[in-house]
Amino acid sequence: MIDKHGFQWPPVTYHVQHSTGKGLGVFAAHDLDVGDVILRETPPIIITPSAYIREKSYPMAEITKLVRKEFEALPPIQQEEIMSLTYHGTAVEMETMDRLGIIFRTNAYNTGSNIGLFPKIARINHSCRPNASYYWSEKLNKRIVFVSQKTRKGEEIFVSYIPLLMTQEHRQRRLDRYGFQCTCNACAQERSAKAASDERRVTLSQAFNDFEPQLTLTPPKTQKGRQQAHKNAKASLQLLEVVQQEQLVDYYAKAYRIAAFSHARIEDWEPAVIWANKGYELKYIEDPDSWSTQEMHNLTSNFIANWENELQRKSQQQNWR
Ligand SMILES: C[S@@+](CC[C@H](N)C(=O)[O-])C[C@H]1O[C@@H](n2cnc3c(N)ncnc32)[C@H](O)[C@@H]1O
């Protein structure tokens, strides 16, 4: 629709066009900044797996039946859009499942406790170093795709289909179910750069796990505990460097949260506030209504209060001298 000022409404943020070696892809229609929303989409098909399905990891025969029922209720134009999506099935799946079931398997996303198909979002290709991310908004009943790295007009938009803290070999194994050999800029690097990237991703995975039990605000009680907490604060800054070197924007908020907690534990309030606030800003972009956004908001306020108290204490001490 063109509004009274001659502008397209809603504004066009992307085009679907050919992507070399990847079929169709989604491309930026103009320069996009971190946090810009590319797409918001309500799933025309959404299924609720039974408890049995969730535990036994997706028995496709049952899913296909649920999907078919929803599909039959859609208007022909939506059915056509869905049937035009790409699909990839194993030899067994091609034998035992119909095309709709395989389309759903190739393109659907987990959506809270359900699984949804988003035909427009399904055109976005994968990268192991993506420039976009997404979340499911229960409130809006939509999946929202937003830019996580500055993207220039005409550049392709990529999300990740898989967790990224793994070696390339491991990632490729996960991607095999989609039927393609990944040639993203992380996978297509020359051998030594790829080895360095693998090492960073494995280090990050290990470090995120190791930090998890130490993310508490209780100050250490012993001398040894205090020494360890100081070491952790230093290590949290190294972790931030590694995640930035690897440009894994989907993991920045997690690293900021670790740096915030680690500095709060040693009562170094200024960096604690800075990292908590950075984490909050990213979490807010990711999903303003999520529990983890609220957590980062509360931590930031709490650390600011502690920092103010500390500054007040210091200025009183100076006045007494
Ligand atoms: C969800 S669809 C994405 C849109 C698809 N390119 C299309 O034309 O509709 C997933 C399929 O896109 C292709 N694809 C996605 N990311 C790719 C990548 N990094 N390299 C090669 N092919 C990719 C694969 O064929 C994959 O099965």
The ligand as a MOL file (V3000), in Angstrom:
LIG
                    3D

  0  0  0     0  0            999 V3000
M  V30 BEGIN CTAB
M  V30 COUNTS 27 29 0 0 0
M  V30 BEGIN ATOM
M  V30 1 C 14.5740 -23.0700 4.9180 0
M  V30 2 S 15.1270 -23.2090 3.2660 0 CHG=1
M  V30 3 C 15.8320 -21.6320 2.9030 0
M  V30 4 C 15.3010 -21.0310 1.6020 0
M  V30 5 C 15.6800 -21.7770 0.3430 0
M  V30 6 N 17.0030 -21.3580 -0.1240 0
M  V30 7 C 14.6590 -21.5650 -0.7440 0
M  V30 8 O 15.0510 -21.4550 -1.9090 0
M  V30 9 O 13.4680 -21.5910 -0.4440 0 CHG=-1
M  V30 10 C 16.4720 -24.2690 3.5490 0
M  V30 11 C 17.1700 -24.7030 2.2760 0
M  V30 12 O 17.8990 -23.6210 1.7070 0
M  V30 13 C 19.1830 -24.0490 1.2480 0
M  V30 14 N 20.2180 -23.4080 2.0820 0
M  V30 15 C 20.0230 -22.7200 3.2270 0
M  V30 16 N 21.1770 -22.2330 3.7130 0
M  V30 17 C 22.1520 -22.6470 2.8610 0
M  V30 18 C 23.5890 -22.4960 2.8330 0
M  V30 19 N 24.2520 -21.8200 3.7790 0
M  V30 20 N 24.2600 -23.0620 1.8070 0
M  V30 21 C 23.6190 -23.7510 0.8420 0
M  V30 22 N 22.2610 -23.9380 0.8190 0
M  V30 23 C 21.5420 -23.4030 1.8190 0
M  V30 24 C 19.1880 -25.5600 1.4130 0
M  V30 25 O 18.7160 -26.1210 0.2350 0
M  V30 26 C 18.1810 -25.7880 2.5250 0
M  V30 27 O 17.6070 -27.0600 2.5230 0
M  V30 END ATOM
M  V30 BEGIN BOND
M  V30 1 1 1 2
M  V30 2 1 2 3
M  V30 3 1 2 10
M  V30 4 1 3 4
M  V30 5 1 4 5
M  V30 6 1 5 6
M  V30 7 1 5 7
M  V30 8 2 7 8
M  V30 9 1 7 9
M  V30 10 1 10 11
M  V30 11 1 11 12
M  V30 12 1 11 26
M  V30 13 1 12 13
M  V30 14 1 13 14
M  V30 15 1 13 24
M  V30 16 1 14 15
M  V30 17 1 14 23
M  V30 18 2 15 16
M  V30 19 1 16 17
M  V30 20 1 17 18
M  V30 21 2 17 23
M  V30 22 1 18 19
M  V30 23 2 18 20
M  V30 24 1 20 21
M  V30 25 2 21 22
M  V30 26 1 22 23
M  V30 27 1 24 25
M  V30 28 1 24 26
M  V30 29 1 26 27
M  V30 END BOND
M  V30 END CTAB
M  END
